[in-house]
Structures are given as structure tokens and as C-alpha cells.
Amino acid sequence: MNNSNRNSGQIKAQPEKSSGIFERWGLPYHEVVSLGERLHKLHKRFHDCFATQTNNKSDYAFIYLRGLLWLETKRNYANISRRIIGPENDGQNLQHFMSDSPWSGKKVFEQIQEEITGRPELSGGMLSLDESGVACSGKQKAGATRQYLGREGKIDLGQVSVGLNYYKDGLWALMDAELYLPKSWFSEEYADLRERWHIPGERTFQRKTTLGLEMIRRASERGLPFETISCDSFYGRDSQFRADLDQEGLIYMADIPENIQVHLDEPVVAIPKTSANKKGRPYTKWKVINQSQAVKVRNLEHHPSFVLRTVKVRYTERGWLIYPCAARRVYTVTDSGQVRKEWLFMRKEKDGSMSYSLSNAPDETSLYTLALWRSQRYFIERTFQDAKSEAG
């Protein structure tokens, strides 16, 4: 890019072939030459999302997005401003726009959902719920504390966000996201930081499952045309979270840990009667009172009712994605004593290990459909990966 293009905010129509963009994104040249125009159209569609009560600083959104997409390293406010606006710009206005300007991030997600909803060919996709963590060097960032960071594979100082992805036929995009604020962030110790980072005074501590359920409800209320919901085992192991989705009339495919217990026969659940001569407190917890036995899902791998069948799930760049799978109906019990009938789905992974999922899909759902739903969780991982690697 030349300096006149940087200062005018216009993207050069013919990018330099030495820029490395072809190798980095794997795009043919005839596709690359239209990227500038397409980026301008994108900016135009989302322009009003960055308006506040006093002004519209959407030009900074365009500058920031250009910097993220164009620069391969040092994608910070100062360097983006120097490279895109001009060599003398220190990036303070751009930083203020991103950190302090009161435009609504939810409007951006609403616009994305509206565009998906307006395309009939994208109906019937899958929503995927997951979280993404990023390590921090200090505690001054919103929500930063010692917590489990999946990308690092350990407990470390960092931020965690809960994200909602949509996938249909080769398209995947982030539909919504919420920053997770640990309970400690609502103590007096963090009062100054809450004010500094503009955390609303009415915000209270919410579990990740609560944040996820609220985002799913928002997407459903806005008419996002999803067919199913998937989530990893952190969310799937929560029996009440699954029951809440079922109560909303939403079909889910939820991963679960191998130690989750299920019943092969329908259990009868009740609070046992407390006899008059019992010492101590009366019974208050629900218990299975018939002969149905709970069993951990990992112990069902060789049960005669689970016969692995090879399923060709979908075609990929490397050929067919094929997995040995099995499924049958089982019963689970929530903490409140509700007995629920679900599909238990097993899949043998490439390394020989087994993965497990539960679904409230109808009785007539095929093994292929369950296997297909299970495989589409991959795309929320792609969404986070693309956001962090390509967009910085």
C-alpha cells in the first residue's frame, strides 16, 4: 500500500503479490483483488453499529479491521494507526474507540445474526457453545484472574469468554460472546477495576452455563434459523443445563465426561420417607428407589447393546471423515430429581479413545445424524482459531 491509500482509508485494488497474503490465506489472486471492495461493503453494512448518542466513529472500526487483516505482526493500536492512518499517529484515538467509546458490541452480533437469518440457504445450521481463554501478563484486564485456560491446557492468569458459533455448509461465524467475570471480580477489591473497564453496575456473577443459556435464548428470540445446539463436556455434564435447553424445545448434542452416570432401565426417583426412629435430619435428597442401577458411560463401551458401526460423516479436504459409532436410549437424573430420556452417543477417536455425548433428539434420529452433529463441534474451534490467528 502507498501512503495516499493509507491516509484516504481506501484499499488498493491490486495488492502486491509479494505481500504473502496468498500463502497465508490460501486464496487465488483473482479472489484477492476483490477483497478491498468486499471489505468496504462489509464496513458499510456494519457502519451504524458503532454509532453513539453523540457521534459515529465507525471509521476507526474500519481502520482497526484493516490493521488486523493486513498486518501479520504487531497488531496493536499504535502500530495499526501508524501503518494505516499515518506514521505520526500514536494510536490514542483508536485505543479510545476500542476501549472507552460506548458503542454496543451486541449490535454487531445482532447484525451478524440478521444477515444469517436473511439467507435461506443458511437455515438449519448448528449453534455451538464453547469458551476461549487468553493468558494475561497482569491483573489489570477485565475479568483477569487465575482460572483454567483451555488453549494453555492449565490454570493460569487470564481472561475467559463464552462464545456462540453458527455453522452451516462450510460457513462458520461467531454469533455472540460474553466475557466471563469470576465471582472474585464482584468483591470490593475489584471495585476500581470494574469502574475502569465500564462493567455495568447491575451486572452480577453468572456461571458460564447461565451466560451460554442467555445467548442461546437471544439467538432463538431473534429467529436465528439453527436446528441443533452443541457444547463441550464442561456444559454437557450439567444435567440442569441440558434440561433447560430441553424445556426451551431446543435439540442439543452435548459432550460429556466419561464418568457421567446413566441408567439403562428407567429409574423411579423419590425422596425416601423418614422413619420415626431415624436419628438425625430427615431425608431431603432425591434417590432412585427401584432396581435401576447407575453406570458410568465409560463402562458401557463393551456392553452388548452398544455395537460400533462405521459411519461416513462428511467429506473433507483430506477425504471422508469416518468414525466407528454407537448409540442407544438411556435415562439420566437431574439434581432436582427429574428423570430424562436421552441418546447416549459413543465415538471411537483416531487415537483409539472413546468420546461420549448426550442428546435429546427424537427416538427416530439416525446414528448418522447423531454422528454428523457430533462432528460439527469442530467448527467452533475453527472460529476461535481464525479469530486469534488471522484477526489477531
Backbone hydrogen bonds, N-H to C=O, Kabsch-Sander energy under -0.5 kcal/mol:
donor,donor_aa,acceptor,acceptor_aa,energy
6,R,2,N,-1.7
7,N,3,N,-2.5
8,S,4,S,-1.9
9,G,5,N,-1.1
10,Q,5,N,-0.8
19,S,16,E,-1.6
20,G,17,K,-0.6
24,R,20,G,-2.3
25,W,21,I,-2.3
26,G,22,F,-1.8
31,E,28,P,-1.2
32,V,28,P,-1.7
33,V,29,Y,-1.9
34,S,31,E,-0.9
35,L,32,V,-1.9
38,R,34,S,-2.2
39,L,35,L,-2.5
40,H,36,G,-2.0
41,K,37,E,-2.0
42,L,38,R,-2.2
43,H,39,L,-2.5
44,K,40,H,-2.2
45,R,41,K,-2.1
46,F,42,L,-1.8
47,H,43,H,-0.6
47,H,44,K,-0.6
49,C,46,F,-1.6
50,F,47,H,-1.3
51,A,48,D,-1.3
52,T,55,N,-3.4
57,K,50,F,-1.1
60,Y,57,K,-1.5
61,A,57,K,-0.8
62,F,58,S,-1.9
63,I,59,D,-2.2
64,Y,60,Y,-2.7
65,L,61,A,-2.4
66,R,62,F,-2.5
67,G,63,I,-2.4
68,L,64,Y,-2.3
69,L,65,L,-2.2
70,W,66,R,-2.7
71,L,67,G,-2.2
76,N,74,K,-1.7
80,I,76,N,-2.7
81,S,77,Y,-2.4
82,R,78,A,-2.3
83,R,79,N,-2.4
84,I,80,I,-2.7
85,I,81,S,-1.7
86,G,81,S,-2.1
89,N,86,G,-1.7
95,Q,91,G,-2.5
96,H,92,Q,-2.5
97,F,93,N,-2.2
98,M,94,L,-2.1
99,S,95,Q,-2.8
100,D,96,H,-2.4
101,S,96,H,-2.2
103,W,101,S,-0.9
104,S,49,C,-0.5
105,G,103,W,-0.6
108,V,104,S,-0.8
109,F,105,G,-1.5
110,E,106,K,-2.6
111,Q,107,K,-2.1
112,I,108,V,-2.1
113,Q,109,F,-2.6
114,E,110,E,-2.3
115,E,111,Q,-2.1
116,I,112,I,-2.0
117,T,113,Q,-2.6
118,G,114,E,-1.7
119,R,116,I,-1.6
122,L,119,R,-2.3
123,S,120,P,-1.8
124,G,225,P,-3.0
125,G,122,L,-0.5
125,G,225,P,-0.9
126,M,167,Y,-2.5
127,L,228,T,-2.7
128,S,165,N,-2.3
129,L,230,S,-2.8
130,D,163,G,-2.1
132,S,161,S,-2.5
134,V,159,Q,-2.3
136,C,157,L,-2.3
141,K,138,G,-0.5
144,A,141,K,-2.1
145,T,158,G,-1.9
147,Q,145,T,-0.6
147,Q,156,D,-2.5
149,L,154,K,-2.6
150,G,148,Y,-0.6
152,E,149,L,-0.5
153,G,149,L,-2.0
154,K,149,L,-1.2
156,D,147,Q,-2.5
156,D,154,K,-0.5
158,G,145,T,-2.3
159,Q,134,V,-2.3
161,S,132,S,-2.5
162,V,178,E,-3.0
163,G,130,D,-3.1
163,G,161,S,-0.5
164,L,176,D,-2.7
165,N,128,S,-2.8
166,Y,173,A,-2.5
167,Y,126,M,-2.1
168,K,171,L,-2.2
171,L,168,K,-1.5
173,A,166,Y,-1.7
175,M,164,L,-3.6
176,D,164,L,-1.3
178,E,162,V,-2.3
180,Y,160,V,-2.6
181,L,179,L,-0.5
185,W,182,P,-1.7
186,F,183,K,-1.9
187,S,184,S,-1.6
190,Y,187,S,-1.3
191,A,188,E,-1.6
194,R,190,Y,-2.5
195,E,191,A,-1.9
196,R,192,D,-2.5
197,W,193,L,-2.3
198,H,195,E,-1.3
199,I,194,R,-2.6
203,R,200,P,-1.5
211,L,207,R,-2.2
212,G,208,K,-2.6
213,L,209,T,-2.4
214,E,210,T,-2.2
215,M,211,L,-2.1
216,I,212,G,-2.3
217,R,213,L,-2.3
218,R,214,E,-2.2
219,A,215,M,-2.3
220,S,216,I,-2.3
221,E,217,R,-2.7
222,R,218,R,-1.8
223,G,220,S,-1.2
224,L,219,A,-2.3
226,F,224,L,-2.1
227,E,125,G,-3.9
228,T,125,G,-1.1
229,I,251,I,-1.8
230,S,127,L,-2.7
231,C,253,M,-1.3
232,D,129,L,-0.8
235,Y,232,D,-0.8
236,G,232,D,-2.7
237,R,233,S,-1.9
238,D,235,Y,-1.3
239,S,237,R,-1.0
242,R,238,D,-1.9
243,A,239,S,-2.2
244,D,240,Q,-2.5
245,L,241,F,-2.0
246,D,242,R,-2.2
247,Q,243,A,-2.3
248,E,244,D,-1.5
249,G,246,D,-1.6
250,L,245,L,-2.3
251,I,227,E,-0.5
253,M,229,I,-2.8
254,A,358,L,-2.9
255,D,231,C,-2.5
255,D,253,M,-0.5
256,I,356,Y,-2.4
260,I,257,P,-1.3
262,V,295,V,-2.5
263,H,331,Y,-2.9
264,L,293,Q,-0.6
269,V,267,P,-0.5
270,A,287,K,-2.4
275,S,273,K,-0.6
278,K,275,S,-1.4
287,K,270,A,-2.5
289,I,268,V,-3.1
289,I,287,K,-0.5
290,N,268,V,-0.7
295,V,262,V,-2.5
297,V,260,I,-2.2
298,R,258,E,-1.8
299,N,296,K,-1.8
300,L,297,V,-1.7
301,E,298,R,-0.7
303,H,300,L,-1.6
306,F,303,H,-2.3
307,V,305,S,-0.7
308,L,306,F,-0.6
309,R,325,C,-3.4
311,V,323,Y,-2.8
313,V,311,V,-0.9
313,V,321,L,-3.0
314,R,321,L,-0.6
316,T,319,G,-2.4
319,G,316,T,-1.8
321,L,314,R,-2.9
322,I,320,W,-0.7
323,Y,311,V,-2.0
325,C,309,R,-3.0
326,A,346,M,-1.9
328,R,344,L,-1.4
330,V,342,E,-3.2
331,Y,263,H,-2.8
332,T,340,R,-2.8
334,T,338,Q,-2.4
337,G,334,T,-2.0
340,R,332,T,-3.1
340,R,338,Q,-0.5
342,E,330,V,-2.4
342,E,340,R,-0.5
343,W,359,S,-3.5
344,L,328,R,-2.9
345,F,343,W,-0.6
345,F,357,S,-2.9
346,M,326,A,-3.2
347,R,355,S,-2.1
348,K,324,P,-2.6
349,E,347,R,-0.7
349,E,353,S,-3.2
352,G,349,E,-1.9
355,S,347,R,-2.5
356,Y,256,I,-0.6
357,S,345,F,-2.2
358,L,254,A,-2.8
359,S,343,W,-1.8
360,N,252,Y,-0.7
365,T,362,P,-1.7
370,L,366,S,-1.9
371,A,367,L,-2.4
372,L,368,Y,-2.6
373,W,369,T,-2.5
374,R,370,L,-2.3
375,S,371,A,-1.8
376,Q,372,L,-1.1
376,Q,373,W,-0.7
377,R,374,R,-1.0
378,Y,375,S,-1.2
379,F,376,Q,-1.3
380,I,377,R,-1.2
381,E,377,R,-0.9
382,R,378,Y,-1.5
383,T,379,F,-1.9
384,F,380,I,-2.1
385,Q,381,E,-2.4
386,D,382,R,-3.1
387,A,383,T,-2.2
388,K,384,F,-2.2
389,S,385,Q,-2.7
390,E,386,D,-1.7
391,A,386,D,-1.5
